[in-house]
Amino acid sequence: MAGDCVLKASNLEVHRGNMKVFDNLSLSLTKGEVVALVGENGSGKSTLIESLCGITTLKQGTIHWATESDVFKLIRDSEGRRNPPPPMGLTLQDSGMCGEETVSERLQTALSVSGLDANEEVISELLANWNLNHRANSRISQLSGGLKRRLSVLCGLAPVALSDVERIAILDEPSEGLDTKSKNLLINWLITLVNQNNTILVSTHDKDIINCASRVLEINNGTLLEEKGKNIGNSCEIPESIINKNQELTTELIKWAFRMEFRNPIDTVGKATPAIVALLLAYALVGKLELNADNNDLLAALILTPSFITCISSPAIASRLNEDGSGKWWNTMVGPISRVVNSICGASLLLPIPLTYLSWFILVDTSNSQISPEVVVWLWLPALVMLDVAVAATGLHLLVSDLRRANATTSSLLLVTLAWPFLELTDALSTIMTNGMTLELELHNPVVTCLIASMTSAMIWAAAIFIPEY
């Protein structure tokens, strides 16, 4: 690879469903150039961009990016190996932003994920440059389409503009929805950034954007046709760079996920409501039953059902990640670990244990001599394993949300696989209620049964999380 090469894609074969989009396609980007990617709608521009970012599965080929130390790093290959790209700027065709974020938070997140710690003064300067400072505290959902696009473009350029080392920015249709003044500002920033030896890949139909490129790549029937660009445009003054820091990708994603939930706790409320309804129905049912040691299985199932419902309910993080390509943006920046983090952050980890104890005290007559007094001491055990079920369920929801028909019945069919660990936990609780707790590792012992439920949940989670990468 040449010394000035910063990105190289070799022999790419990419499919969308049953359609082959690219076959044996290769390209490279070098320092200090604006490369315009052009082609008809549906020609594969966005597919190529997503492939270069590592978020599209490859049938064949490899993608390498140069790191800040000029060492080439594998981003994705056809064998399923994948790594997050080096610090970069990214603007997707969709905004890639969650509507619950504020404007200043979103810009701060884009910078933090790329390893830049900008203070309020720097954030204000950037927003003022792009005439967004008056909406700094507004939620993105309250912005017009033009303002939202302007913010998305700024979030793609700022991590490159503020970096004290050269970087790559990838922009997909950045001028779409921008007014003339904002588009001219975009062109000036592009010229300024490449004059600082950064590299810009921009997918566009806009002739003014194409004219500012130093190289034009046209996608035509799955192949690339290259011609020299006109490189027309003027540089401008942009904010000064700041010192880079180490990226903390996982930490930033966790902070974002919990900040969104604390701001709008629809996840907690949405999962607690059906669980409480189930508990009330179970209470009505228990009052009409003659419960004894012979039907402890039924009582155990009723006790665990509210917790199980909270575990398998659709998590709010799935809809947040689906909003305007937010999940794609995080998937690009954080890499394959993002699916692991999201499955844990989106799982119902707070409700199962307290709900299990609440169900116990509401549904069970503690004076019943046929029920072992050890149950309260060990009730936490099946409730704790229920957390594994919650993480597995969230993994399944995230898997389904990535499918083309995310609302299809596939979701409920996949969740049926979690019935087995639920039945195992019911059996464990029933055994504790009937015979008390024993720590011997024998079949049908509560500890062994809970371990089986936990391992089953872990295997379901692993299948949901890692299979999509291949």
C-alpha positions in Angstrom: 0.0 0.0 0.0 1.3 3.5 -0.9 2.5 5.7 1.9 -0.3 8.2 1.3 -3.0 5.6 1.1 -5.4 5.8 4.0 -8.2 3.4 3.0 -8.0 0.4 0.7 -10.8 -1.9 -0.3 -9.8 -5.0 -2.3 -12.0 -7.3 -4.5 -15.3 -6.5 -2.8 -18.3 -8.7 -3.5 -21.4 -7.3 -1.7 -25.0 -8.5 -1.8 -28.2 -6.9 -0.8 -30.6 -9.9 -0.2 -30.4 -12.0 -3.4 -29.0 -9.1 -5.5 -25.3 -8.8 -6.1 -24.4 -5.1 -5.9 -20.6 -5.3 -6.4 -18.3 -7.9 -7.7 -14.5 -7.7 -7.6 -14.6 -4.0 -6.8 -11.5 -2.3 -5.5 -10.7 1.3 -4.6 -8.3 3.4 -2.4 -8.3 6.8 -0.9 -5.2 8.9 -0.3 -4.4 11.8 2.0 -5.5 15.3 1.0 -8.3 14.6 -1.5 -12.0 15.0 -1.8 -13.4 12.0 -3.6 -17.0 12.4 -5.0 -18.9 9.1 -5.3 -21.6 9.5 -7.9 -24.2 7.3 -9.7 -27.9 6.9 -10.2 -30.3 6.3 -7.3 -30.0 2.6 -6.4 -26.6 2.2 -8.0 -25.0 1.2 -4.7 -23.4 4.4 -3.3 -24.8 4.0 0.2 -24.0 0.3 0.1 -20.4 1.0 -0.8 -20.1 3.6 2.0 -21.6 1.2 4.6 -19.2 -1.5 3.3 -16.2 0.8 3.7 -17.3 1.6 7.2 -17.5 -2.2 8.0 -21.2 -2.5 8.7 -22.2 -4.5 5.6 -21.4 -8.2 5.3 -18.8 -9.0 2.6 -19.1 -12.1 0.4 -15.6 -11.6 -0.7 -12.8 -9.0 -0.2 -11.1 -7.0 2.6 -11.2 -3.4 3.8 -8.2 -1.8 5.5 -7.9 1.7 7.1 -4.7 3.4 8.1 -4.5 4.2 11.8 -3.1 7.5 13.2 0.3 5.7 13.5 0.2 4.8 9.8 -0.4 1.1 10.5 -3.1 -0.6 8.4 -5.9 -2.1 10.3 -8.4 -4.7 9.0 -11.9 -3.3 9.3 -13.8 -6.1 7.7 -13.3 -9.2 5.6 -15.4 -12.0 4.1 -14.6 -14.4 6.9 -16.5 -12.3 9.4 -13.6 -10.6 11.1 -14.4 -7.0 11.9 -12.9 -4.0 13.8 -14.2 -0.5 14.3 -12.5 2.1 12.0 -9.9 4.5 13.4 -11.3 7.9 14.7 -13.3 9.4 11.9 -16.2 11.6 10.9 -19.4 10.1 9.5 -22.6 11.5 8.1 -25.1 8.9 7.0 -27.9 9.3 4.4 -30.2 9.3 7.4 -29.3 11.6 10.2 -27.9 8.8 12.4 -29.2 10.7 15.4 -31.8 9.9 18.1 -34.5 12.5 18.5 -34.2 12.5 22.3 -30.7 13.9 22.2 -30.1 17.7 22.4 -28.2 19.5 19.7 -25.1 20.2 21.9 -25.2 16.7 23.3 -25.2 15.2 19.9 -22.2 17.2 18.8 -20.4 16.4 22.1 -21.1 12.7 21.5 -19.7 12.7 18.0 -16.5 14.3 19.2 -16.2 12.1 22.3 -16.6 8.9 20.3 -13.8 10.1 18.0 -11.5 10.7 20.9 -11.9 14.5 21.3 -12.8 16.1 24.6 -14.3 19.5 23.6 -15.4 21.9 26.3 -18.6 24.1 26.1 -16.7 26.9 24.5 -15.6 24.8 21.6 -19.1 23.3 21.2 -20.6 26.8 21.1 -18.1 27.9 18.5 -18.9 25.0 16.2 -22.6 25.5 16.5 -22.2 29.2 15.9 -20.2 28.4 12.7 -23.1 26.5 11.4 -25.8 28.8 12.8 -27.1 26.2 15.2 -26.2 27.9 18.5 -29.7 29.2 19.0 -31.0 25.6 19.1 -28.2 24.2 21.3 -30.5 22.9 24.0 -33.3 21.8 21.7 -34.0 18.1 21.2 -33.3 16.8 17.8 -36.9 15.7 17.3 -37.9 19.4 17.5 -35.6 20.5 14.6 -36.7 21.0 11.0 -35.4 18.7 8.4 -32.9 21.3 7.2 -31.5 22.0 10.7 -31.3 18.3 11.5 -29.3 17.8 8.3 -27.0 20.7 9.1 -26.3 19.2 12.5 -25.7 15.8 11.0 -23.1 17.2 8.5 -21.4 19.2 11.3 -21.2 16.0 13.4 -19.5 14.3 10.4 -17.0 17.1 9.8 -16.2 18.3 13.4 -14.2 15.1 14.4 -11.9 15.8 11.5 -11.7 19.5 11.8 -10.8 19.5 15.5 -8.3 16.6 15.3 -4.6 17.5 15.4 -3.8 14.5 13.1 -5.1 13.7 9.7 -8.4 11.8 9.5 -11.1 10.5 7.1 -14.6 11.9 6.9 -17.3 9.9 5.0 -20.4 11.8 4.1 -23.5 10.3 2.4 -25.6 12.9 0.5 -24.5 15.7 2.9 -26.0 18.6 0.8 -29.5 17.0 0.7 -31.9 19.4 2.5 -29.3 22.1 3.1 -30.0 25.7 2.0 -27.6 27.5 -0.3 -25.6 29.2 2.5 -25.1 25.9 4.4 -24.1 24.1 1.2 -21.5 26.8 0.4 -20.2 26.5 4.0 -20.0 22.7 3.5 -17.9 23.1 0.3 -15.6 25.6 2.0 -15.0 23.2 4.9 -14.3 20.4 2.6 -11.6 22.4 0.8 -10.1 23.6 4.1 -10.0 20.1 5.5 -8.3 18.5 2.5 -5.8 21.4 2.5 -4.9 20.2 6.0 -4.2 16.7 4.5 -7.4 15.1 5.6 -9.4 12.8 3.3 -13.1 13.2 2.4 -15.3 10.7 0.7 -18.6 12.2 -0.2 -21.6 10.5 -2.0 -23.6 13.1 -3.9 -25.8 14.1 -6.8 -25.0 17.8 -6.3 -22.9 19.3 -9.1 -21.4 22.0 -6.8 -20.2 19.3 -4.4 -18.9 17.2 -7.4 -17.0 20.2 -8.8 -15.1 20.7 -5.5 -13.8 17.1 -5.6 -10.3 16.3 -6.7 -11.4 12.9 -7.9 -14.8 11.6 -9.1 -15.8 7.9 -8.9 -18.9 6.9 -10.7 -20.7 3.6 -9.9 -22.0 2.1 -13.1 -23.5 -1.5 -13.1 -21.4 -2.5 -10.1 -18.1 -1.1 -11.4 -16.2 2.1 -10.7 -15.3 4.6 -13.4 -12.8 7.2 -12.4 -12.1 10.7 -13.6 -10.2 13.7 -12.4 -12.2 16.3 -10.5 -12.3 20.1 -11.0 -11.3 20.9 -7.4 -13.2 24.2 -7.3 -13.8 25.9 -4.0 -12.3 28.3 -1.4 -10.9 27.5 2.0 -12.3 29.2 5.1 -11.5 29.7 8.7 -12.5 26.8 10.9 -12.0 26.2 14.7 -8.6 25.3 15.9 -7.7 21.7 16.6 -7.7 20.2 20.1 -5.5 17.4 21.5 -6.7 13.9 20.8 -7.3 11.5 23.7 -7.8 7.7 23.8 -11.2 6.5 22.5 -13.6 5.0 25.0 -16.1 3.6 22.6 -17.9 1.3 25.0 -18.1 3.9 27.7 -19.6 6.5 25.4 -22.2 4.1 24.1 -23.2 3.1 27.7 -23.4 6.7 28.7 -25.6 7.5 25.7 -28.0 4.6 26.3 -28.6 5.4 30.0 -28.8 9.2 29.3 -31.6 8.6 26.8 -33.5 6.3 29.2 -33.2 8.6 32.2 -34.5 11.5 30.1 -37.4 9.5 28.8 -37.9 6.3 30.9 -40.3 4.6 28.4 -38.4 1.4 28.7 -39.0 1.0 32.5 -42.6 2.1 32.3 -43.3 0.1 29.2 -42.0 -3.1 30.8 -43.4 -2.6 34.3 -47.0 -1.9 33.1 -47.7 -5.4 31.5 -45.8 -7.1 34.4 -48.2 -5.4 37.0 -51.2 -6.4 34.9 -49.9 -10.0 34.8 -49.4 -9.9 38.6 -53.0 -8.7 39.2 -54.3 -11.4 36.9 -52.2 -14.0 38.8 -53.6 -12.7 42.1 -57.1 -13.1 40.8 -56.3 -16.7 39.6 -54.6 -17.7 42.9 -57.6 -16.7 44.9 -59.8 -19.2 43.1 -57.3 -22.1 43.3 -56.8 -24.7 46.0 -53.0 -24.5 46.2 -51.0 -27.4 47.7 -47.7 -29.2 47.2 -49.1 -30.9 44.2 -49.5 -27.7 42.2 -46.4 -25.8 43.3 -45.3 -25.8 39.6 -48.3 -23.6 38.8 -47.6 -21.3 41.7 -44.0 -21.0 40.8 -44.9 -20.1 37.2 -47.3 -17.4 38.4 -44.6 -15.9 40.6 -42.0 -15.8 37.8 -44.4 -14.7 35.0 -44.3 -10.9 35.8 -40.5 -10.9 35.8 -40.5 -13.0 32.6 -42.8 -10.5 30.9 -40.5 -7.6 31.7 -37.6 -9.6 30.3 -39.1 -10.4 26.9 -40.9 -7.0 26.3 -39.4 -5.0 23.4 -36.7 -2.7 24.7 -36.8 1.0 24.0 -33.2 0.9 22.9 -34.3 -1.1 19.8 -36.6 1.7 18.6 -34.0 4.4 19.5 -31.3 2.6 17.4 -33.7 2.3 14.5 -34.5 6.0 14.5 -33.0 7.7 11.5 -30.1 5.3 11.3 -28.9 5.9 14.8 -28.0 2.2 15.2 -25.9 2.3 12.0 -23.9 5.3 13.2 -23.1 3.6 16.6 -22.4 0.3 14.8 -19.9 2.0 12.6 -18.2 3.9 15.3 -18.1 1.3 18.1 -17.8 -1.8 15.9 -19.2 -5.3 16.6 -19.0 -4.8 20.4 -21.9 -2.3 20.0 -24.4 -5.1 19.7 -23.1 -6.7 22.9 -23.3 -3.4 24.8 -26.8 -2.6 23.5 -28.1 -6.1 24.4 -27.0 -5.5 28.0 -28.0 -1.8 28.3 -31.4 -2.5 26.8 -32.2 -5.5 29.0 -34.5 -5.3 31.9 -31.9 -5.6 34.7 -33.7 -3.6 37.5 -37.2 -5.1 37.5 -36.9 -8.9 37.6 -35.6 -9.4 41.2 -37.9 -6.9 43.0 -40.9 -8.1 40.9 -40.2 -11.7 41.8 -40.2 -10.8 45.5 -43.3 -8.7 45.1 -45.1 -11.6 43.4 -44.1 -13.9 46.2 -45.5 -11.8 49.0 -48.7 -11.0 47.0 -49.4 -14.5 45.7 -48.2 -16.8 48.4 -49.7 -17.5 51.8 -46.5 -17.5 53.9 -48.3 -19.3 56.7 -48.8 -22.4 54.5 -46.8 -25.1 56.2 -46.6 -27.0 52.9 -44.2 -24.4 51.5 -40.6 -24.5 52.6 -39.6 -21.5 54.8 -36.2 -21.4 52.8 -37.9 -20.0 49.7 -37.6 -16.4 50.7 -33.8 -16.9 51.4 -33.3 -18.5 48.0 -35.9 -16.7 45.9 -33.2 -14.4 44.5 -31.5 -17.4 42.6 -34.1 -17.9 39.8 -34.7 -14.2 39.8 -31.0 -13.5 39.2 -30.9 -16.0 36.3 -33.9 -14.2 34.9 -31.4 -11.4 34.1 -29.7 -13.7 31.6 -33.1 -14.3 30.0 -33.5 -10.5 29.8 -30.2 -10.0 28.0 -31.0 -12.9 25.6 -34.4 -11.4 24.8 -32.9 -8.0 24.1 -30.4 -9.7 21.8 -33.3 -11.3 19.9 -35.1 -8.0 19.6 -32.0 -6.3 18.3 -31.6 -9.1 15.7 -35.1 -8.7 14.5 -35.0 -4.9 14.4 -32.2 -5.2 11.9 -34.3 -7.3 9.5 -36.0 -5.7 6.6 -39.4 -6.4 8.1 -38.7 -5.6 11.7 -42.4 -5.8 12.6 -42.9 -9.3 11.1 -44.1 -12.2 13.3 -40.5 -13.5 13.3 -39.9 -11.6 16.6 -42.5 -13.5 18.6 -41.4 -16.8 17.1 -37.8 -16.2 18.1 -38.9 -15.3 21.6 -40.5 -18.7 22.0 -37.0 -20.1 22.4 -36.9 -18.4 25.8 -39.7 -20.6 27.1 -37.3 -23.4 27.9 -35.1 -21.3 30.4 -38.4 -20.0 31.9 -39.7 -23.6 32.4 -36.3 -24.5 33.9 -36.5 -21.6 36.4 -40.1 -22.6 37.2 -38.9 -26.1 38.0 -36.1 -24.8 40.2 -38.4 -22.5 42.2 -41.0 -25.3 42.5 -38.4 -27.7 43.9 -37.2 -25.1 46.5 -40.9 -24.5 47.5 -41.5 -28.3 47.9 -38.2 -29.7 49.2 -36.2 -26.7 50.3 -32.8 -25.8 49.0 -29.9 -28.3 48.5 -26.5 -27.5 47.0 -25.7 -31.0 45.7 -25.0 -31.0 42.0 -27.6 -33.5 40.9 -30.1 -33.5 38.1 -33.2 -31.5 39.0 -31.3 -29.8 41.9 -32.3 -26.1 41.8 -28.7 -24.9 41.3 -28.2 -27.3 38.3 -31.5 -26.3 36.9 -30.7 -22.6 37.2 -27.3 -23.2 35.5 -29.1 -25.0 32.6 -31.4 -22.0 32.2 -28.5 -19.6 32.3 -26.4 -21.5 29.8 -29.5 -21.9 27.5 -30.1 -18.1 27.6 -26.4 -17.5 27.0 -26.4 -19.7 23.8 -29.5 -17.9 22.5 -27.9 -14.5 23.2 -24.7 -15.5 21.4 -26.6 -16.7 18.4 -28.5 -13.4 18.2 -25.5 -11.2 18.7 -22.7 -12.9 16.7 -24.5 -14.6 13.8 -25.4 -11.3 12.0 -21.7 -10.5 11.7 -21.2 -13.4 9.2 
